[in-house]
Every structure is written in C-alpha cells, then in structure tokens.
C-alpha cells in the first residue's frame, strides 16, 4: 500500500515536471497547470469568455493557458475551399441573384405574419443556410422541410457544447473517430484541388459541413442580433429606412454597390457586427516562427487564441466601446469609416474565407427587409435581454418580433 502511494506521487511529480520543463524561458505568465487537464478546469462550462477576462486582469493582455493542440492540415483545406467557392460564384454578381432569390422566401414568411409576432430564429437560420447550400450543394430547402429543420437544430445544439472545456479535452485525446460516408458513389474516393492537393471523401464531407455551418450560424446570429437592436432602437431603424428610400428611389432592388452611397446603413451593419461579436475566440492560430510580443518570447508552433472581445470593445479604439452606437463608424462629416480595431472576421492567414459572402448577405438582407417592413418590439415581450448565449458562436437569446408593412409599400 505504502509503495503504491509512493509510486503514485512519483507519477504525479513526473507529469508536473513535464509541464514545467516545457515552459520556455520568458514565456507569458498564466494560471497553474494541472497534469493531463492543463487549464481546462479554469474555464466555465457556460461561458469561458468571462474567465478569459479574469485571466487578462490577473496576468495582463498576453497570458498562457494550456488546452488542446491542432495540426496544420487546414492549409490544404483552406486553399481547396477558397478555389471551390470562387468557382461557384463567391464574390461575383451571381451571388447577389442567389441572395435576392432567397429573400423572396423570407419576405413571404414575413408577409404571412403582418401585425403579428413571430420568432425569427428559424427564418434567419434557414435563409442563411439556403444561401450557402446553393453554393456548396447546388440546392435549397423549403423552410418547413423536416430534413433542414433537423440539420439546423443539430448545428445550433452542437454550437452550444462544442467550444466548452470538456469538448476541448475530448479533442486533445488521441481517439479514433469514425464518420459514415453517405455520399453517392459518383464521388471519387480521392479528389484533387487545382494545386494538386488531395482530399478523401471524408475530407470533402467535413469541408462541406464546415462551410455550411460557418456560412449559416455566423450570418444568422448576426442578423438576429441586428434586428434585436433595430427593434429596440427604433430611431436608428427609421434613419436607416430614410437613407435606403433616398438611395433606392426608382430601383427594383438593392445591389451590393449601393453600400457606397449608404454611409449610415453601413455604419449600423458594422456596429451590429461589432456588438454581436459572433465568433469571440475567432479560430485558433499558431506561430510559424519564434516571436517576441510585449517582451515575452513565444516559441514557434505555439497555439494562439485571439480574444476578439478585447479588440471590439477596447477603450481608446471606439467612441462608444460599451454601447450600441453607429457613430463608432462615422466621422464628423457623417462619412463611413472603419477603424483598424474592427476585425470580426479575424485577421491573418486564417481570417474568415467567407467574409465577402457574409458582407454581401448582411447588406442585401438588411436593406431589402428594412425597405419593405417595420420591425417592432412587441408590447407584451417585456424588457429586451441583450445577453448572448455562448457556444462556438455567440447567439442572441430567443425573442419575438412584430412585423408591419411600411406605408411606402
């Protein structure tokens, strides 16, 4: 018994020694590291963003936590995804047609709810899902289709749990994962990108699912955040509608180029993105060489987790960092300006590859819907709750909206 206890302590000491010895000289400070678990227990299951803020206050703007590591295979996947998306119209005028075509179904849904209250969650998720589905799969789904209902629900639920500490622990374990391959046999077992990179069927499926999730969840949650604030800040909604009416007078529909003549609408959409902070921890990065940052030495191969919350709310970078105010993106002449601290799509080689699609979607959807409808906070809905629900993305709590046709319509 005594020998077993001694062996157990030797084992624990050895594990601790491994962690301590791996810490490079002049590495950023951080909380004590537990064997195997690292700093996972320092993270809240509900919302680790608050824990990151506490760590920042304790250890400074640059600090160390030990979670899970990730490989570099994303480079081939990213190159392949970018090439494929461009081939299917990403960034081209044809994408405007696809967005406007989907907007017909969104408008039809809203018209059925005139002077009533509806929950917009599924509507915005389905609209964003169908736009990316047309790019990735070449098809769209009816809003009442049971299959897409299940898919959207699964993505929503998975987003809530997949970024928690226990999910990170799971990812760090060397387990073998099996993924069924239900794709048609017309797919070759190995596909090759234009650059010669090879992809198995499994990689294609995972890429397709990643693109669908990324193109659905982020855009729909930003739209949900936007209309939550537009309803509860009616003077901002009215000013947007006034600018939209002036610019689009005599035109059948908006184009993405119209944004250049709508500085206030542009400011509102960007402020929605800033306040929504949809992907607060961005995607994890990795140093490609030994780097010095704020006096600390960051060795090559170190996993870097950007905390976009600190950037999008940083004092000194914004006129009104802690409130919803489009003036954050307007100069004294009322012209649209974009501060350097605005980076909701992250930055660097791993910045969001769907940025151009997301920007086009947000502008065309917001402008088209505000041109036709008034969105009103229901009188019996109580006080609005702006506190988001944490997952892979930040999601507004479910709410109801009341819809009215505008007098001009």
N, C-alpha and C positions, 0 to 999 in steps of 0.2 A: 504493500500500500504506500509506504513512505517513498519507495523507489519510483512508483508511478507518479506521485506528486512532483518529485524532483525532475523526472523526465518531462512532465507537462510544463513546468516552469522553464526548463531549458528550451523547449519548443517555442513557447511564447516569446522568450527573450530573443531567440534566433529570428523569429518573424519580425519583431520590433527592430532588431538590428538591421534587417534587410531594408526596412522602410527608411530608417535613419541614414544608412550608408548611401542610399540612392539620392538623397537630397544634395544637389550641387552646392558649391560654395556661393555665398551671396545670393541664394535663391529667395524669392519673395516669402514673407512670413505667412503663417496660416495656423488654423486650429490643430490640436494634437491629432495624430493619425492612429486609428485602430488597426490592428492586424486584420488582413483579409478585407474588412469592411471599408477601410480608408476613412473618409469623412461622410459617408452616406448617412450616418445617424445624426449628423449635424443639420440635415436637410429635412424640412417639413414635408409630410405626405401631401398636404393640401396645396401649399404654395411656397416653394423654396425661394421665391423672389425676395420675400421678407427676410429670409435667412442670409441671402447674399448681401442684402443691405446692411444687416447687423455685422457681417464679416467685414464689409467695407469700412464701417465705422470703427471696428476694432483693429484692423490690420492695414488700413489705407486703401487707396484706389487700385493697387495691384497686390493681389494676395493669392495664396496657394490652397487649393483643395484637391484631394485625390478621389477620383470617381472611376470612370472606365476609360479605356483607350479605344481608338478607332483607326482603321487602316487607311491607306491612300488610294484604294481602288476606285474612289469616286472620280478620279480624273478622267478615266476612260468613259465612265458612265456619263459624266457631265458633257464631254465632247460629243458623245453619241446623241445625247438628249437634245443639245442645242442644235446640232445639224438636222436632226429629225424634225424638231419643232419648226425650224425655219423652212424646211421643205414643205411642211403642211400649212404654211401661211403666217407663222408668228411674225409680227411686226409689219405685215403687209396690209393693204387696204381691204383685202378679202376678209380679214378678221373683223373689221367694222361691220360687214354684212352679216357675219355669223352672230355677232353680239346683238345687232338690231333684230335679227330674226328671232333670237331667243327672247328678246324684250317683248315681242308680241304676246308671248305666253304669260309673261309676268304681268303685263298690262291687263290681259284678260282676267287673270286671277284677282287683281285689284279692283277691276270694274264690277266683279261679282260681289264685292264687299263694300260698295259705296255706302257711306253713312253707317257702316257697321264697324265693329272692332275685329281685327284678325291678328293671329300670331304670325309674324313674318319669317320666323326661323327657317321653316322648311322651304318656303318660297325662295328665299335668297340662296339657301344651300343648293336647291335644285337648279336654279338659274346658273349659278357659278359652275356647278357640276356639269350641266349640259354643254356649256361653252367649251370647257376643257375636254369633255367627252367627244365632241365633234372633231377636236384636233387629234386626240390620242386614239379614239376608237372609230371615228367616222360616223357616229350616230348620236342621237339624243333620246331621252326617255321622257314619257309623259309624267307630269307632276304627281299623278296618282298611281303610277306604276309601282307595284309591290316590290319588285326587284331593287329599284333605285332607292326606295324608302329604306329597305334593309341596309343597303350599302352606305347611305348617308348616316343612318343611325349607328352602324358599326364604326365608321370613321369618327363620329362625334364621341362615342364612348371610349374608343381607343385613345383618342387625343387627350382625354382626361387622365388616363393612367400611365401612358407610355413614357412620360417625361419625369415620373416620380423616382425617388431614390431606389425603390425595390426593382423597378424596371431597369435602372442603370446597373444594379447589382447583377440582375439576370443577364444583361448584355455583356458583362465583364467575365462571365463564366464560360469556359470552353465547352459549350454544349453543341451537339449536332442537331440542327433544325431541319425538319422535313417540310417541303412545300409541295402540295399536289399541283400538277400541271394540267389543267383542264382545257388548254388551248387546242385548237384544231390542228390536225396533223399536217395541215398545209404549211405550218410554220416549220422551217428547217430547225434541226437541233442546235445549230450554231449560226448566228447572224453576224455579219461584219459591218462595222461602220465605214464611212468613206475613207477614214485614215487607216483602215486595216485592223482596227481593234475588234476583238471577237467577243461575242455575247451569247451565252447559253439561253435556252428558253426561259429558264428560271430568272436570269438577269433581266430579260425582256419584260417578264411579268412584273418583277419588282420595280423596274423603271416605270412601267405603265401605272402601277399602283401609286408610286411616289408622286408622279406628275399629277395624277388625278387628285390625290389627297392635297398636295401643295396648292394646286390650282383651284380647289374647291374651298377648303377650310379658311385659308387666309383671306381670300376675297370676300366670302360670305360673312365672315366675322367683322371685317372692316365695314362692310355695308350695314350690318346690324348696328354696329357702334355709331356709324354716321347718321342713320335715321333716328336712333335714340336721341342723339344730341340735336338734330334738326327739329324734332318734335318738341323738345323741352327748351329750345332756344328759338322760338318762332320768328323773332326779328331777324335772325340770321337766315332762316329759311326764306323769308319774304325778300330779303335783299338779294339772295341767290336767284330767286324767280324773276325779279326785276331785271337783273343783268341777262339772264337767259332769254327773256322775252325780247329785249333790245337787240341782242346779237343774232337770234334765230328768226327774227321777224321775216315772214315770207318764205322761210325754208321748211321743207317737209320734215327734216330730221337733222340732228346734230352730227357733226363729223369730229374726229379727234383733233383736227387742225383748229377747230373753233376755240379750243382751250386758250389759244394765244390771244384771244380777244375777251377772255373772261377772267381777269385777274382775281376777282373776289371769289368766284366759284373755285378757281384753282387753289386759292388760299384756304378755303373751307375744307376741300378734299384732303389737302396736305395736313391740315390741322387735325382732321379725323384720323389720318394715319398715325400722326404723332401721338395723339391721346390714346388711340386704340392699342398701340404698342403690341401688335398682334403676335409677333414672334420674339418675345423679350430676350431670349438667350440665343437668338439667331441660330446658326449652325456652327458646330464646333470647328475650330481651325487648328492648325499645327504649325509650329515654327519650322522653317526649311533650313535655317542656319542658326548658329549661336547669336543671340540678340541681347543687347543691353537696353533696358527700359526703366526709366526713372531711377537709375542707379542699381537696379537689380540685374542679375545675369540669368537669362532664360535660355537653357540649352536647346540645341537642335532636336526636333522631334517632340517638344513639349506640347501637350494638348492645351489649347487656348479656348476659353469660354467667354465670348463677348457678352457683356451685360448692357444691352441697348437701352434699358430703362434709365441708366445713369446718364446716357448721352441725350436721350429725347426729353429729359427733364432737368438738364443741368443748368444751375444758376449761372447767369452771365452769358449763356448762349441764346436765351429766349427772353422776349419782353415779358411774357406771362408763362413761366415754366410750369406752374401748378394749376392752371385753369384752361378751359376750352375757350380759345380766342383766336379767330383767324388773323388778327393783327400780328401774330407771330410770323406771318409770311407776307406782310405788306410793308412797304416803306412809307415815308412821309408823303409821297406823291400818290399813294394808293396803288402802286405797281407791285406785281407779284415778285417776290424774291425767295430764294431757297437757301437758308443757312447751311453751312458745312456740317453742322451737327445733325441735320436731317438724314438719317440713314436707316429707315425701317426695313429696307431690303438687304441690310448688312453692307459690307464693303469688302474689297479684295477679291481674290480668285473664286471665293465661294459665295459671292453675293447671289441673290435670288436670280435664277436664269429666266424666270417668268415675269420679271419686272415690267417689261414693255407691255405684255398682255394685261397684267394687273392694272397698270396705269390707264390703259385704254378702256378696260371694263369699268373701272370706278368712275371715270369721267362720263362715259356714254350712258351708263345706267343712272347715275345721279341726275344728270342733266335731263335725260328723257323723262324720268319719273317726276321730277320737280316741275317740269314744263306742263305736265298733264294733271297732276294731283296735288292736293294739300294733305299733309300728314300731321295729325293732331294727337296729342297725348290724351287718352280717354279720361273723362272726368272722374270715373269710378275706379281708376287704376292706382290711386294712391300716389305717394311720392316716388319719383324715379330713383332707381338704385343703379348707380354707375359702377359698382364694384364688380370687376370681372371674375369669371371662373377660370382657374388655372388649369392648363393642360399643355400639350405641345404648343398650342396657341392660346392666347387669352380670348375668352368668349364672353360676350355680354350675358347677363342673366336673362332668362326668357321674359319677354314683355309683350304687351298688346299695342297695336296702333289703330287709330281711326282714320279712314280714308274718305276724302271728298274730292269730287271733280272741281277743278278750278273754274271760275266764271269765264275765263277766256276760252275754255274748252266747250 
